[in-house]
């Protein structure tokens, strides 16, 4: 059988396995409403395919311009914004957070009790800004449903379910104990929301304005932001919740979504919506050392620093994590300043390269960048939680199989 012409060193016949796999395994059986997948190498898009529906109730197909909730794929963007300020000498990574948030000076660690009656002990070390980048801060998320501390987050609505600002979030976090002393363990958390607050503080500019001016406009990302405008509504996908029996039901209708409200919490940890092309511009800038189409958003050495493993003694996530947070076990994977970083390919049990980095979102979205192969993959869908199916590992196997 004649092999088709390669695109940027990728075999098209192997890339088509993405479409076949997603359609046969997930979309036709009704496990996923739809999906949009992009694979690029050396700056050239080799595969881009929309499948299924972006809105089942209205029978609207996924399109290239569909707007998705990217949730925690917001984190790398906020991390880049903060490191832009690092390049300006505005802070150092080992600065204690209380240097910028004085109310956090005398932090304490949970010992026992339930909110508001906690028994606590003093921290053994002050939280640093690097602890926020690496999720070793001792903060948590309310949706973890694991401890009495995250129960307090839920009771106080610190997930953004009520009218919450970054100022109020930081003020209320000051009154709650940490899960552990900073730097001693890894726990997925609101840490990146606190980084968003620090961006506002250090730049003296609201987070949404800062991101638009310093990242979205330079990279031509017109559809990325914290709320969906009226002129975008027709392209805004519905979001779905996994149900037992490999089914899903509507979780967030586009017309009534909280993402339609202006004035929502500017969540640097999970508040953005975006499109495949917008996010590709961001990911490709990272793949090219911080520059896309002649516009630089971060320095090459700064980016190399960010995608190094910053966990102590080069440990991986399972060695330090105190709670599960997605379907990916992350063995052989460390954490940098805003991304996961592959440190041991064999141990990860997933095809790839040393130094591959990226992250995913609550609604099963995911991206990764392989700097060795100059490869970018972005997968967008809208199914909560991300632990529903092992799509991320499966896509890595298919995409890496296309390298020739």
Buried (B, 14 or more C-beta within 10 A) or exposed (E): EEEEEBBBBBBBEBBBBBBEBBBEBBBEEEBBBBBBBBBBBBEEBBBBBBBBBBBBEEEBEBBEBBBBBBBBBBBBBBBBBBBBBBEEEBBEBEBBBBBBBEEBEEBBBBEEEEBEEBEBEEBEEBBBBBBBBBBBBBBBBBBBEBBBBBBBBBEBBBBBEEEBBBEBBBEBBBEBBBBBBBBBBBBBBBBBBBBBBBBBBBBEBBBBEBBBEBBBEBBEBEBBBBBBEEEBEEBBBBBBBBEEEEEBEEBBBBEEBBBBEEEBBBBBBBBBBBBBBBBBBBBBBBBBBBBBEEBEBBBEEBBBBBBBBBBBEEBBBBBBBBBBBBBBBBBBBBBBBBBBBBBBBEEBEBBBBBBBBBBBBBBBBBBBBBBEBBBBBBBBBBBBBBBBBEBBBBBBEBBBBBBE
